[in-house]
Amino acid sequence: MPNFKPLYKNGICFCGFLLQILFTTLLTGVCYFTNSAQNCPPNIDFETGTFNGWTCYTGFVSGDNGYNQISLTPSGGPIAERHTMYSAFPGAGLDEYGYFPVNCPNGSGHSIRLGNNQGGGQAEGISYEFIIPANQNVYNLIYNYAVVFQDPTHEPYQQPRMEIEITNVTDNTVINCSSFTFFPNGSPLPGFVLSDNPGGDTPVWFKDWSAVSINLDGNAGKKIRLFFKTADCSFKRHFGYAYIDVNSECSSSFIGASFCPDDTTVNVIAPYGYQNYWWYDSAFTHFLGSHQTLTFTPPPLVGTTVAVVLGPYNGYGCRDTLNVQLVNNLTVTAEAGRDTFTCNHNPVPIGTPPRPGLVYSWTPASGLSNTTISNPAANPTIATTYVVTTKSRGGGCVQTDTILVKAGTVDERLEVIGDPIYCLGNGSILLKVHPTDSIQWFRDGIAITGANQIQYSPLQTGSYYARLFSNTGCIMNTVAQEVNIASIPVAGFITDDADQCLVGNKFSFTNTSSNAIGTMQFKWILGDGTEMTTRDVVHSYTHAGTYKVKMIVRSNAICADSVEFNVQVKQNAFPEFIAKAGCIDLPLQVINNTADTVGSAINYSWDFGNGQYSGIRNPPPPVYRSEGIYIVSLAVSTMECPLPMLTINQYVVIDKPKTGINYPGKIAVINLPLDLQARQIGETALWRPAGSLDNPFSFTPVFRGVSEQLFTIEIKTSSGCTTIDTQLVKTVKEIAIYVPTGFTPDNDGMNDLLRPTLIGIRQVRYFKVFNRWGKLMYVMSSDRPGWDGTWKGIKQEMQAYIWVIEAIGADGNIYNKKGSTILIR
């Protein structure tokens, strides 16, 4: 047996029921309900067909750091395609993805859709606030929803969603069991179905209409807020939207609770959209059924009280208990509607919106869309009287009503003779309809006085149609025919200055066109690929040349004129030159790259930044006597465009040569390679003489020779400065390693370090120094820098130290040598 809330508490009868049902406890202890629709918040059910009382919102959604954020601001009212109202009569059809009705099947007249199927990262919302009356400690509300989501398989916080938030505003608390969030791909999603019509590669999930009960008992005098929100995915590519309705028929929540005295069967129907229903007697001692509908055959005793426990889908709503007394006071009224007529076989609605708990039957069936609904569409071929029979589901309270539907036809075809678009004096048009009982012609929705014949010849631009009347009551409009009548315009324009220089050019074209009849439209073709449609034009050209400017003026599609005019954009001279870095006392190479303006002489003005000036295109190269950074400038203009004189500046670095030096002497073994190294102070190097070198143009040539040689090295910078260094290379017959027998590390700059002198050695593998006890004092893999007589920063005592060295000679052989050296202090 499911859990349910007690029927009585402290002697008070608590019976929740739809929006608001006031129960009173009679002396007999039986629960009754009183029709209290007047206490329901106004338009909370959208039954005015408007959003009155509701606050509409629009905004956007974002997903950051694992959290979904819907940001909304009031929109001042419903926004098209984001807050959509639907009417149940005649009905708005089915959802394209879920095929469920867009109008809630709870019997209400209006439902809404929140959001759309466009994506774009949009978010929408609606909220409603109301105060529970101070004396209403028993209060229950039911809302209905259906949702449709694309399933992008994003992270849950990034997916499209619907959020429902029910808040006790007075106490600032959220009613959690009635507030929840839907998104397409998560766990769990009870009641969701995969659409077989997703409209693309992305799956779409939908949930058909469901109901949620909100138990607001004990909140008398408190302010309650309903807030519904929808949002697309946070990547702005996938959509989510929802349908929403709120129940409001407080006196008819249980269809069949009020039945007819002559019913043979009573069907008591609980609110729509819950997963489970459990029916009990008033004392909860007998289980009566587990479906939405509870059937009594024969009808129960008047005054019988039943209770139903409503079980929502898991995690999506609050479990609630509703109670109702069954009485035989149902009244039924049959309503066929007012007499009407159908024209040209166009169906017309008859009857009225359905009432829950009633069944309908129409006769005759001829011309009706459905004979078993309250509001079918009628399309008879002749005048027909229809009879509707209305009764309760139990078969009692039978009532009938009639309606006369007349039928007629009107030939609504419109014949167009001539051209609907023409120029005055060069065309005409005649509009014609087929004869009928009465005719009225209209232009732009306004009746034309005296235009009542079967044909009409328009003399003005406008939208024309005829309204056709028959004696049977048919009124039909023909299709509208657009007519455009205009005169041929006279095109013309002027410009303030037809010849301008390229720099700063701005042409103003003033339109002088005129026209007798019709609104003029303009098209400018400016000769450089630019087209404009404004009346007047201001335009600047980006290249010099002659441009043909053409203006076409139209008063309709065929009435047009044009005019052309040439404008000249003269070429300015634009300075351009190259000046690289230079060296003092040497001519600076300057190359003038200013383009020829073809036909207009160019004036030049050079300033070399060192007091030298020139006015010719290619002046003599300037010479700088001091190093530094100089600004070289070139200003140019032409005879046709003397102003502005355009100037370009360039910084030029003037260097001076570095002083030449003598490199430390080198010793080479005869016919073995010796690496040489020049200073890296320039761009090129040249060694002389070149005979014993592998590459005299390298900064690191290899010497191989038999005799001593003194080299000069010419090092030249990019600025042209030249430095001459020297390198002496002596030759010996064999490879040798020399280590001094003593050294004096006293920092006097002489013999302070112990290191080997190498002849013909290509690489030192190691040079090690030990004290007399064999402790390693120093090790290196080069001939530099050498041992300074310390170990871990401590000066060592005067004694003899052992050294060993292993090296690779220029001939590729390994050389080992060891010996001793005395440290002298």
Buried (B, 14 or more C-beta within 10 A) or exposed (E): EBEBBEBEEEEEBBBBBBBBBBBEBEEEEBBBBEEBBEBBBEBBBBBEEEBEBBBBBBBBBBBEEEEBBBEBEEBEEBBEBBBBBBBBBEEBEEBEBBBBBBBBBBBBBBBBBBBBBEBEBBBBBBBBBBBBBEEBBBBBBBBBBBBBBBBBEBBBBBBBBBBBBBBBEBEEEBBEBBBBBBBBBBEEBEBBBEBEEBEEEBBBBBBBBBBBBBBBBEBBEBBBBBBBBBBBBBBEBBBBBBBBBBBBBBBBBBBBBBBBEBBEBBBBBBBBBBBBBBBBEBEBEEEBBBEBBBBBEEBBEEEBBBBBBBBBBEEBBBBBBBBBBBBBEBEBEBBBBEBBBBBEEEBBBBBBBBBBBBBBBBEEEEBBBEBEBBBBBBBBEEBBEBBBBBBBBBEBBBBEBEBEBBBBBBBBEBEBEEBBBBBBEEBEBEBBBBEBEEBBBBBEEEEBEEBEEBBBEBEEBBEBBBBBBBEBBBBBBBEBBEBBBBBBBBBBBEBEEEEBBBBEBEBEBEBEBEBEBBEBBBBBBBBBEBEBEEBEBEBEBEEBEEBEBBBBBBBBEBBBBBBEBEBBBBBBBBBEBEBBBBBBBBEBEBEBEBEEBEEBEBBBBBBBBBEBEBEEBEBEBBBBEEBEEBEBBBBBBBEBBEEEBBEBEBEBBBBBBBEBEEBEEBBBBEEBBBEBEBBEBBEEBBBEEEEBBEEBEBBEBBBBBEEEBEBEBBBBBBBBBBBBBEBBBEBBEEBBBEBBEEBBBEEEEEEBEBBBEBBBBBEBEEBBBBBEEEEEBBEBEBBEEBBBBEBEEEEBEEEEBBBBBBBBBBBEEEBEBEBBBEBEE
